[in-house]
Amino acid sequence: MIEVVFSDSECGAFKVGLKKGANVICSYTNLELGKLSAKDFDKEREKLLGIYFSDCSKDEIDEIKKQEKERFSKIIEAAKNGSELRIWHSSSPYSKCGYYHLIYNLQGINCRVYAVEMPSEEGYKQESERCDQSWREVNVGCLKKYTSLTVELSKEERTAIADKWHKLIKENAELRINIEGELTSVPINYLDEEILSYAPKKEYKIVNHIANCLNKCPHGLDVSFFEERIKFLIKSGKLKVNKEKILNL
């Protein structure tokens, strides 16, 4: 059985937390960001990787992109060859998007697909205002016990999930977040006013603003998303750089 997760950190955690020799593969991650249409997908992935790995050269980013494609192809080919998949998903947008995307691409492939959804009562929910959760919040030593929550997806369930991803492709937005529990397409600037509201008073360092966003924003979005939006707010004049610090206007 192939264990599928949606972030590199999850991949490392599950390799340790599950039984020795578990075949854990990270599928596409951060699919909550960027346009999804066929003509946009590769270009958007390259742009996103350029942000996440800004210290890397173009050749290094190309290699990362190549490895990402190869991992995904390995999952699909294994499914075509009859391997069973167990997909570990949670409520965070990156995980939901990865889950929907993978199921969409498994259409027409006759393999058994299982899923484990992260229980809503786990993670950091009780310790912050954030609603979206991630398997990254679960202690590595506890991961194995959640195999008892494994369920097999029926053909009808897989079709319904694939339809959700098809809808998101058609909408082709730059950002996807949970609104009332449903993964929803929104403009990239949708959360800008909310992000502004998390700015500390008076002068502060950008890291303090990002920390507030991670702790208070109910949407489980990546640190790089908040950093990019804060930089945009600076560029647009809604926040002002004062030497090495930012001034909350």
TAWOVEN-V501347 format. One record per pair of residues at least 24 apart in sequence whose ideal C-beta (glycine too) atoms are under 6 Angstrom apart, sorted by the first residue. I is the first residue (numbers start at 1). GAP is how many residues later the second one is. Records with the same first field share a line. If there is no record, write none. Layout:
I = GAP + GAP
This chain:
1 = 83 + 85
2 = 76 + 81 + 83
3 = 83
4 = 81 + 83
5 = 83
6 = 88 + 89 + 92
9 = 127
10 = 125 + 126
13 = 127
16 = 124
17 = 123 + 126 + 127
18 = 126
25 = 46 + 50
27 = 45 + 48 + 71 + 75
28 = 44 + 70 + 73
29 = 65
30 = 64
31 = 66 + 67 + 70
32 = 61 + 62 + 65 + 144
35 = 137
36 = 133 + 136
37 = 135
51 = 173
52 = 172
79 = 27 + 30 + 32
80 = 29
84 = 28
85 = 28
86 = 28
87 = 28
88 = 28 + 47
89 = 28
90 = 28 + 43 + 44 + 45
91 = 41 + 42
92 = 40 + 42 + 128
93 = 83 + 84
96 = 87
97 = 79
100 = 61 + 64 + 65
101 = 64
103 = 55 + 58 + 59
104 = 58 + 61
107 = 55
113 = 40
114 = 36 + 38
115 = 36 + 38
116 = 30 + 33 + 34
128 = 87
129 = 87
130 = 88
131 = 87
132 = 46 + 87 + 88
134 = 86
177 = 42
195 = 34
199 = 49
203 = 42 + 44
204 = 42
205 = 40
206 = 40
